[in-house]
Every structure is written in structure tokens, then in C-alpha cells.
Amino acid sequence: MSTIKIKAHTYSHAIQGVKVKPLADDGKEVSIFYDGLLSKAGAEQVYLHCGYGDTNDWDKVNDLPMKQVNNGWEKTLRIDTGSNLNFCFRDGSANWDNNSGDNWAYRISVNHSQH
């Protein structure tokens, strides 16, 4: 799994149709944009399937409906549990996009270095 550093208020580059944008400097409010397989297949609704903690043992798992936007789907959420968000996507017909089994992960790490 590769790690990409993302500046607040800026979308990451897309990975399999997924971009992430921290909306606050602490990284705890995030917008997730999706234009992957389910979107391209014409899904009528896409859900963000997400949980917290270790990538292999998700806690507090939820399915959150995403909002359809001009070029895909978007969901904004606040991370109130830890600093590790794991996620994938599903549609209303039980079709999944889980990044070929790897899912996606967003990790908050704050750089405390002094200048």
C-alpha cells in the first residue's frame, strides 16, 4: 500500500476513481470523491462503506449514502474515532468496488516539526 501526503483543502490525485480532500488542518473532516467502477456502470445510488482502525479489523462500520455530483459521488464526514479510516463503495444492488480487495485508507498524521 502506498502513502500519499495530502494538503488540507486540496484533493489527492485519483486512485481507481477515488480522491480524498481534508477539509480542516487537523485532517479530521474529509471529503471523499468517487468516480470508479460503480459510477461508470450507472449506479443510481452509491454508499461509502467505512470503518475505523486496523485495515484488517474495522470498527464502527457504516454505510453512508453519497451525494451525486456532476462528475461522480461525494461524501463529507468527520473522523471522531482515532486516525485511521478504511473504506470502499457499494451500490443499491449489492455490487461492490473494493479496489481489487485492497480497499482504500485515509490516515491522519500531523507533522509537528518546527520551522
C-alpha positions as CSV (number, residue, x, y, z in Angstrom):
1,M,0.0,0.0,0.0
2,S,1.4,3.4,-1.0
3,T,1.2,6.5,1.1
4,I,0.4,9.9,-0.4
5,K,0.6,13.1,1.6
6,I,-2.4,15.4,1.1
7,K,-2.5,19.1,1.9
8,A,-5.6,20.4,3.6
9,H,-8.3,21.8,1.2
10,T,-6.8,20.0,-1.8
11,Y,-7.9,16.8,-3.4
12,S,-5.4,14.0,-3.8
13,H,-4.7,12.6,-7.2
14,A,-7.3,9.9,-8.1
15,I,-6.6,6.3,-7.3
16,Q,-9.0,4.0,-9.2
17,G,-11.5,6.9,-9.3
18,V,-11.2,7.9,-5.7
19,K,-9.9,11.3,-4.4
20,V,-9.7,12.5,-0.8
21,K,-9.7,16.1,0.4
22,P,-9.0,17.1,4.0
23,L,-11.3,20.0,4.9
24,A,-9.6,21.1,8.0
25,D,-6.0,21.5,9.0
26,D,-6.2,18.7,11.6
27,G,-7.4,16.3,8.9
28,K,-10.4,15.1,10.8
29,E,-13.0,16.4,8.4
30,V,-12.7,14.9,5.0
31,S,-14.4,14.8,1.6
32,I,-14.3,11.6,-0.4
33,F,-15.0,11.8,-4.1
34,Y,-15.8,8.6,-6.1
35,D,-16.0,8.1,-9.8
36,G,-15.0,4.5,-10.0
37,L,-16.5,1.3,-11.4
38,L,-20.0,1.6,-9.8
39,S,-20.3,5.2,-11.0
40,K,-19.2,4.3,-14.5
41,A,-21.8,1.4,-14.5
42,G,-24.6,3.9,-13.9
43,A,-25.4,3.2,-10.2
44,E,-28.5,5.0,-9.0
45,Q,-27.0,5.4,-5.5
46,V,-23.5,4.8,-4.2
47,Y,-22.7,4.2,-0.5
48,L,-19.5,4.8,1.3
49,H,-18.8,1.6,3.3
50,C,-16.4,2.7,6.0
51,G,-14.9,1.8,9.4
52,Y,-12.1,2.8,11.7
53,G,-8.9,1.1,13.0
54,D,-6.8,-1.6,11.5
55,T,-7.1,-2.3,7.8
56,N,-8.0,-5.9,8.6
57,D,-10.3,-5.4,11.6
58,W,-12.7,-2.5,11.0
59,D,-14.6,-0.9,13.9
60,K,-17.8,1.2,13.9
61,V,-18.7,0.1,10.3
62,N,-21.3,2.2,8.5
63,D,-22.8,2.5,5.0
64,L,-23.3,6.2,4.3
65,P,-25.2,7.4,1.2
66,M,-23.1,9.6,-1.1
67,K,-24.4,12.7,-2.9
68,Q,-24.4,12.6,-6.6
69,V,-22.4,15.5,-8.1
70,N,-21.8,16.4,-11.8
71,N,-18.9,14.0,-12.3
72,G,-19.3,11.4,-9.7
73,W,-20.3,10.9,-6.0
74,E,-19.2,12.7,-2.9
75,K,-19.4,12.3,0.9
76,T,-18.1,14.6,3.6
77,L,-17.6,13.1,7.1
78,R,-15.9,13.9,10.4
79,I,-13.4,11.3,11.8
80,D,-14.2,11.2,15.5
81,T,-12.7,7.8,16.2
82,G,-8.9,7.5,16.0
83,S,-6.9,8.5,12.9
84,N,-7.5,5.6,10.5
85,L,-10.4,5.5,8.1
86,N,-10.9,2.4,5.9
87,F,-13.4,2.5,3.1
88,C,-14.8,1.0,-0.1
89,F,-18.0,1.5,-2.0
90,R,-21.3,-0.3,-2.9
91,D,-24.4,0.4,-4.9
92,G,-28.0,-0.4,-4.1
93,S,-27.8,-3.7,-6.0
94,A,-25.1,-5.3,-3.9
95,N,-22.3,-4.5,-6.3
96,W,-19.0,-3.6,-4.6
97,D,-15.9,-1.6,-5.5
98,N,-13.2,-2.5,-3.0
99,N,-10.1,-1.6,-5.0
100,S,-9.5,-5.3,-6.0
101,G,-9.7,-6.4,-2.4
102,D,-7.3,-3.7,-1.1
103,N,-10.0,-1.1,-0.1
104,W,-8.9,2.4,0.4
105,A,-7.5,4.0,3.6
106,Y,-7.1,7.5,4.9
107,R,-4.7,8.1,7.8
108,I,-4.3,11.3,9.7
109,S,-0.7,12.1,10.6
110,V,0.2,15.5,11.8
111,N,3.6,16.9,11.2
112,H,4.7,18.6,14.4
113,S,8.1,19.8,13.1
114,Q,9.1,23.4,14.0
115,H,10.4,25.8,11.4
